Amino acid sequence: MVDLGWSPFSISSRCEIEGGEAYLSGLDYMKQTKTDILIIGGGTSGVCAGIQAARLGANVLLVEPTPWLGGMLTAAGVSAIDGNHRLPSGLWGEFRQRLYDHYGGAEAVFTGWVSNTQFEPKVGAQILGAMAAAEKTLSVMHGYRVQSLQKSEHRVTGAMIVGPDGNGQVVTAKITIDATEYGDVLAMAGCEYDLGRDARSETGEAGAAEKIDDAIQDLTYVAILQAYPDGQAPLVPKPANYDPSRFRGCCKEAGPDPTNTSCEAMISYGRLPNDKYMINWPRFGNDIFLPLTEMNERERNDALKQAKEHTLAFVYFLQQELGQRHLGLAQDEFPTADALPLIPYIRESRRLRGVQRLLVDDLADPYGNANRALYRYGIAVGDYPLDHHHDQYPGEVKESYASLPAFNVPYGCLVPKEIDGLLVAEKSISVTHLVNGCTRLQPVVMGIGQAAGAAAALSIEQQKQPREMDVAILQETLLKANCMLMPFSDVPPAHDDFKIAQRAGLGGTLHGRGESIDWANRMYFDPDGVLTTDQLKQALQAANYDKADLPPVDLNRKFTRLEFARYMDRVLPRRSGLFL
């Protein structure tokens, strides 16, 4: 990052920023900064994008409104990882190992029943902060928000950012990454996007809505509770307009269903280390529907008071009506006056209309349409089902959710159709409303961010726009960073032949075997499976073996799938020429 000093910059006398107003004179001397990559938002995807881009040698400036990095993982308090336990890809796997090291192993973070990996949000923030600080070409500016974008025709060239004191700064960047919680940057850039549910007639998804509407997923203001000695838990005062009927049905003891989950199970759902509990309970709990996306920051902050009050009312209900008076808000978790998280948990935001758009059918049957083999462009993986939260939406939500195998996300979902100089990450990638239900989870978003950072760095190195990049080169770069691009849980990054299996899957030489299993779907490479003669013929055809100047393969030989993948990886040139 290069500090270019101060130069005159014309701007209106008063500009609205997130959280308030910045007062600027008609002609202010604005600080000028030049960097390779500007990342707006230091959340789950933004911090991973910054780390990966810096590891590839790029100069990166990351701006984040809050004092923490990590977004939903940390600042929103969603510190129970959803999915990808068997897919320890890239920075997600590295982050998890650091959690293991901090707490004392895998069993030490397997504390609640909702996840295999749970941790205190402040510990996650410390780990991500340390990972970012270790990268010498990554600069982080906390307390800064984007005010406006710089553009040259259809290309984003940077942004004006504003600090907590209202002072502005102009940042010029070769590539900008939108890693905001709401997809604010892509909207500023003029990208086409969707918000709300898609119509079945438009996407062709059997489970989609009859027609488009404004229903997005409920958000949650999480609470982190702590077990206190008798009589010492801080009790929440009775909120104004408290209505206990909103929480009837959250558990068996709250009525009216005697077969419902017990109160104890509800509380232990998100148990964290050190006798803390994540309260992120969907049904008759602290989910709330608030259409914040198109609001300005002041309007969002005002609306979020309702979400905070709703969560405090739920904690009051737990303490006073369900007898959980030994539990109180953890006072040492967040640097906030109310002991609530820094930000809400946003499940769904604007969704880019990108070069590629991921549909349910692409996930449910990735090999079903040879003309739409989006799996070949994979840059991140996931194994979660289509999980949607709509109980608090005031209207009727009729949609259904197909069963899925584990899946991958194609690179084109990060690339705008027409706007250059911009990549999109977080939960604002190019997917349908239904698909958002499985791409919004923390490990998937970490992978999306890591891929965005790698793509930005390679774009600069190759002097190409993100849409012009050879995706195969990006994929090789990500494989070197131990990223899983095909969700083969039986050949993880620690396997000696991890990259070989990944290449065979991405190239379509060998198809994975998918399986839908509750909350942890699978896709297997089956390395020890023996290819039949017909399967061997199909694999050779898929690899274009007949076009290579190589001796013929004995079709009667009994190759295992991994043996064949090793042979193909050895004799064929590395994949290239995969363009959007």
Secondary structure, DSSP 8 states (H G I E B T S, - for coil): -EEEEEEEEE--SEEEETTEEEE--SEEEEEEEEEEEEEE--SHHHHHHHHHHHHTT--EEEEESSS-S-GGGTTT---B--S-TT---HHHHHHHHHHHHHHTSTGGG--SSS-S-B--HHHHHHHHHHHHHT-TTEEEEET-EEEEEEEETTEEEEEEEE-TTS-EEEEEEEEEEE--SS-HHHHHTT--EE-SB-BHHHH--TTSBSS-BS----EE--EEEEE-STT-S------TT--GGGGTTSSGGGSS-TTS--HHHHHHTTEETTTEEEE--TTTTSEE----TTS-HHHHHHHHHHHHHHHHHHHHHHHHTS--TTEEE-TTSSSSTTSS-SS-B-----EE-BSS-B-HHHHH-TTS-GGG-GGGGEEEEE--------TT-SS-----------EEEEGGGGSBSS-BSEEE-TT-SSB-HHHHHHHSSHHHHHHHHHHHHHHHHHHHHHT--GGGS-HHHHHHHHHHTT--SS-BTTS-TTSTTHHHHHHHHHTTSS--EEE--TTS-EEE--TT-B--HHHHHHHHHHTTGGGSS-----TTS--BHHHHHHHHHHHS--------
